[in-house]
Amino acid sequence: MMAAAKTPLEDIVESLGPRLSSKGQTYLISDTKTFSETFTSWSDFNKKVPSAVIKIHTVGDALETVLWLTSNSVPFVIKAGGHGNFCTIGKEGVIIDLSNMKRVTLHEDSVTVEAGILTDELISTLYPQGRCVVSGGCGGVGVSGSCLAGGLGPLIGLHGLISDNILSARVITAAGELIEVSKTKNPDLFWALRGAGMRFGFVVELTFRTYPLSTLGSDDGSIWEMTLMWGEEQLEDLVEALNGLGWTKGEAMGYFGFVHVKEKESDKISPVCLAILHYFGPTSAAEEYFKPLLSLSPFHALSPPPQAQPVRIPYNLINALQVPSQKHGGFKSLFGVGVQRLSVPGMRKIWDRYTQFVSTNPDAYQSAVLVELFSVEKVREVGRKDDTAFPHRDVNIWALPQLWYNDPSTEPAATKFGNEVRKMLQDEDFGSGGKVKAYVNFNRGDESIIDTYGSKERVARLQELKKEWDPRSLFGDLVPSLK
Ligand SMILES: Cc1cc2nc3c(=O)[nH]c(=O)nc-3n(C[C@H](O)[C@H](O)[C@H](O)COP(=O)(O)OP(=O)(O)OC[C@H]3O[C@@H](n4cnc5c(N)ncnc54)[C@H](O)[C@@H]3O)c2cc1C
């Protein structure tokens, strides 16, 4: 009896392998265990097992891979830093893994990177050269994944969104062509790339504007940082103080929220209010600016101990405190939503719900509710001159209920909690007029396309461009879909 002919996917190693560069590799995935052990990602939520993973090394590999996959009608997803919940595909398809595509080319006031580079890798390559770049607030997150959706991060108050700082990109299109995209080359696609970029093509290279470290307000590339914790009895005063700061100064940014920490002597977990503050300027100016918070007597009794004294840290360590939250594995998801201000009674309600959720589901103690506080003046100023597909320049504060649990049976309670807190954040007191403002990078996956891209007009323009550039929806058919 004749053996059945192999499907293209079964034949991928023999068929695609020889077309890749010497270091490019194609791995067939035989079972879930091998996949989970070899190819980790930030969250196991929603995670599927593909038929193969293709680890590419060069732009040439990327092009060969896309041509092979499209000509064999094999669906695929592109994985950069692996922090997206929807960067997943089942047995019907493959993952293109960019973890070996990280070349960096420095220019006088810009930098060109391959699409697999991670945030901290880029920061630490530029820092010794006396340069910095607008990038995300978490070192392990992929530069391309974060910037293509818009890109929030510590320096947006000084220089605009990450995507506002893209000068050009090289993109493999659905037609299998490698093209340049910039203000002057394919400008419509350039508009779409900066906010909805993962939906239009395979971005293989990006060029970003860089800045001298002196824009961080110090001679030595250092910045001011402080981590503080308070008990719930100060919650109302804290929220008042945070609102009072106004966050219109590009030099100041911070994260505030509710987390659980383990006590020093035992494994007992306790909820606390946490703030991580950064200031790009002299210590005296930082202490003056943050006085309303610093004067609220934080305590230092819990482990890990918060810094008792403010310190100056080299800028390349700005994301160091976020390391625990970027750890791969476990079930995690975000229910992000944009708000205009923090409601004092609203934050108390969220605290109550959060502490109740963790006390009844201790497996989920690493869950958190965080808000990101930056000045958005610059983001708005840039947007007035140069519109991009990023829709939510009007949002003042991004609020992030983050679920994290290890036992899949916690899922229903966790989802209920995430939904409820997201709903609370839409209360009138938070100032968003009952509207959901969803940033695609912080989405849970059930947000509508209008909530994600802000208006019917913007969605219509994106849909038109999708028809033009990716009519078969080969790239980034994320939720919510543009179709
Ligand atoms: C702990 C944590 C911290 C975060 N901090 C920030 C932050 O500070 N600022 C911020 O803006 N966001 C932040 N995010 C959100 C993050 O930017 C998104 O999850 C982003 O999609 C992750 O990018 P990635 O490359 O790591 O993930 P991936 O899962 O690899 O990619 C995400 C999506 O982009 C697509 N994609 C990736 N690379 C390409 C490419 N080269 N061409 C085309 N499509 C591509 C993927 O197919 C996938 O759909 C954070 C997320 C987490 C989990």
PDBQT file of the ligand as one rigid body, heavy atoms in Angstrom, charges set to zero:
ROOT
HETATM    1  C1  LIG A 501       4.324  42.431  32.051  1.00  0.00    +0.000 C 
HETATM    2  C2  LIG A 501       3.878  43.298  30.911  1.00  0.00    +0.000 A 
HETATM    3  C3  LIG A 501       4.282  44.621  30.836  1.00  0.00    +0.000 A 
HETATM    4  C4  LIG A 501       3.877  45.425  29.771  1.00  0.00    +0.000 A 
HETATM    5  N1  LIG A 501       4.291  46.716  29.720  1.00  0.00    +0.000 NA
HETATM    6  C5  LIG A 501       3.918  47.479  28.671  1.00  0.00    +0.000 A 
HETATM    7  C6  LIG A 501       4.344  48.826  28.550  1.00  0.00    +0.000 A 
HETATM    8  O1  LIG A 501       5.062  49.344  29.388  1.00  0.00    +0.000 OA
HETATM    9  N2  LIG A 501       3.926  49.539  27.482  1.00  0.00    +0.000 N 
HETATM   10  C7  LIG A 501       3.134  48.993  26.515  1.00  0.00    +0.000 A 
HETATM   11  O2  LIG A 501       2.790  49.690  25.563  1.00  0.00    +0.000 OA
HETATM   12  N3  LIG A 501       2.719  47.734  26.607  1.00  0.00    +0.000 NA
HETATM   13  C8  LIG A 501       3.090  46.975  27.650  1.00  0.00    +0.000 A 
HETATM   14  N4  LIG A 501       2.643  45.698  27.740  1.00  0.00    +0.000 N 
HETATM   15  C9  LIG A 501       1.810  45.160  26.685  1.00  0.00    +0.000 C 
HETATM   16  C10 LIG A 501       2.721  44.621  25.618  1.00  0.00    +0.000 C 
HETATM   17  O3  LIG A 501       3.287  45.697  24.921  1.00  0.00    +0.000 OA
HETATM   18  C11 LIG A 501       1.930  43.753  24.657  1.00  0.00    +0.000 C 
HETATM   19  O4  LIG A 501       1.518  42.595  25.308  1.00  0.00    +0.000 OA
HETATM   20  C12 LIG A 501       2.751  43.437  23.437  1.00  0.00    +0.000 C 
HETATM   21  O5  LIG A 501       1.891  42.905  22.471  1.00  0.00    +0.000 OA
HETATM   22  C13 LIG A 501       3.837  42.469  23.765  1.00  0.00    +0.000 C 
HETATM   23  O6  LIG A 501       4.754  42.403  22.750  1.00  0.00    +0.000 OA
HETATM   24  P1  LIG A 501       5.689  41.123  22.655  1.00  0.00    +0.000 P 
HETATM   25  O7  LIG A 501       6.530  41.302  21.453  1.00  0.00    +0.000 OA
HETATM   26  O8  LIG A 501       6.345  40.855  23.944  1.00  0.00    +0.000 OA
HETATM   27  O9  LIG A 501       4.608  39.978  22.482  1.00  0.00    +0.000 OA
HETATM   28  P2  LIG A 501       4.238  38.977  21.311  1.00  0.00    +0.000 P 
HETATM   29  O10 LIG A 501       3.200  38.121  21.943  1.00  0.00    +0.000 OA
HETATM   30  O11 LIG A 501       5.438  38.327  20.782  1.00  0.00    +0.000 OA
HETATM   31  O12 LIG A 501       3.611  39.904  20.217  1.00  0.00    +0.000 OA
HETATM   32  C14 LIG A 501       2.409  40.598  20.457  1.00  0.00    +0.000 C 
HETATM   33  C15 LIG A 501       1.590  40.741  19.174  1.00  0.00    +0.000 C 
HETATM   34  O13 LIG A 501       2.319  41.489  18.210  1.00  0.00    +0.000 OA
HETATM   35  C16 LIG A 501       2.526  40.719  17.029  1.00  0.00    +0.000 C 
HETATM   36  N5  LIG A 501       3.887  40.996  16.584  1.00  0.00    +0.000 N 
HETATM   37  C17 LIG A 501       5.002  40.945  17.344  1.00  0.00    +0.000 A 
HETATM   38  N6  LIG A 501       6.068  41.281  16.608  1.00  0.00    +0.000 NA
HETATM   39  C18 LIG A 501       5.607  41.542  15.370  1.00  0.00    +0.000 A 
HETATM   40  C19 LIG A 501       6.247  41.945  14.168  1.00  0.00    +0.000 A 
HETATM   41  N7  LIG A 501       7.550  42.148  14.132  1.00  0.00    +0.000 N 
HETATM   42  N8  LIG A 501       5.487  42.126  13.062  1.00  0.00    +0.000 NA
HETATM   43  C20 LIG A 501       4.145  41.938  13.112  1.00  0.00    +0.000 A 
HETATM   44  N9  LIG A 501       3.487  41.547  14.221  1.00  0.00    +0.000 NA
HETATM   45  C21 LIG A 501       4.219  41.360  15.347  1.00  0.00    +0.000 A 
HETATM   46  C22 LIG A 501       2.359  39.279  17.475  1.00  0.00    +0.000 C 
HETATM   47  O14 LIG A 501       1.984  38.438  16.432  1.00  0.00    +0.000 OA
HETATM   48  C23 LIG A 501       1.279  39.404  18.529  1.00  0.00    +0.000 C 
HETATM   49  O15 LIG A 501       0.025  39.480  17.933  1.00  0.00    +0.000 OA
HETATM   50  C24 LIG A 501       3.035  44.885  28.782  1.00  0.00    +0.000 A 
HETATM   51  C25 LIG A 501       2.625  43.561  28.852  1.00  0.00    +0.000 A 
HETATM   52  C26 LIG A 501       3.036  42.778  29.899  1.00  0.00    +0.000 A 
HETATM   53  C27 LIG A 501       2.584  41.366  29.947  1.00  0.00    +0.000 C 
ENDROOT
TORSDOF 0
